[in-house]
Amino acid sequence: MAARRDKTHYLYIAVIAAVLLGIAVGFAAPGVAVELKPLGTGFVNLIKMMISPVIFCTIVLGIGSVRKAAKVGAVGGLALGYFMVMSTVALAIGLLVGNLLEPGSGLHLTEAARSAGEAQAKAGGAESTQEFLLGIIPTTMVSAFTGGEVLQTLLVALLCGFALQAMGRSGEPVLRGIGYIQKLVFRVLAMIMWAAPVGAFGAIAAVVGATGVDALKSLAVIMIGFYTTCLLFVFVVLGTLLRVCTGINVFSLLRYLGREFLLILSTSSSESALPRLIAKMEHVGVSRPVVGIT
């Protein structure tokens, strides 16, 4: 029996073509390009619509399939510690590159721009720790999904996962049901992903059309600083850690996840690639509980 042919590579070829076409339209007809922004926004919103179900199903299945809560705590604690250490390293590299390049030092802000920035900061307000923690608790279990709050969805998923874990064998039918729901969610996502070229075209065209050549030149230093920071962190820090801990070459991993990175770059949203990243981590051999918890 012949292996089923993977058609997704056509999708990513289309995304590349759409990005190039979007850049061309942005330069050739800036006014028209700016009006195309809803195409990119609509695609990202479609992906965001699916994020809560993806998180819920993945976490519940990940935790519910582990028979010992101690293992969940160990994996979660290790992931949290890793996140804090790597975030600190990333911040240090960012501060180093930022102080060397000094992006934005040549900008001359008008009084109107300064006042607008101050008003926006005041309107946003600083959220206290108490307000942040209380905000994680949803009004109802269902509102965690309808409100689009990721942390609320995370809390509900953790509670359901641990509850199913405590139920033992009697919770297995529920886990199977959630497994079927996860398949449905990923199938819907696969359908949405075929709109990626349209979303990438609209997003890139709008950005190029709104900024223009002169503005892009002034942003070049900031972009150079950003990508320099990313390259240092990925290849020096993460690459070394990956090689020492797993023996995997970072270039091999980047090549494996290349399509997802292209999608992130074209839509300016990492959420658009999250479902496929989860699926690829399981495909490459990472256990479902580890993928679900982290």
Secondary structure, 3 states (H helix, E strand, C coil): CCCCCCCHHHHHHHHHHHHHHHHHHHHHCHHHHHCCHHHHHHHHHHHHHHHHHHHHHHHHHHHHCCCCHHHHHHHHHHHHHHHHHHHHHHHHHHHHHHHHHCCCCCCCCCHHHHHHHHHHHHHHCCCCHHHHHHHHCCCCCCHHHHCCCHHHHHHHHHHHHHHHHHHHHHHHHHHHHHHHHHHHHHHHHHHHHCCHHHHHHHHHHHHHHHHHHHHHHHCHHHHHHHHHHHHHHHHHHHHHHHHHHHCCCHHHHHHHCHHHHHHHHHHCCHHHHHHHHHHHHHHHCCCHHHHHHC
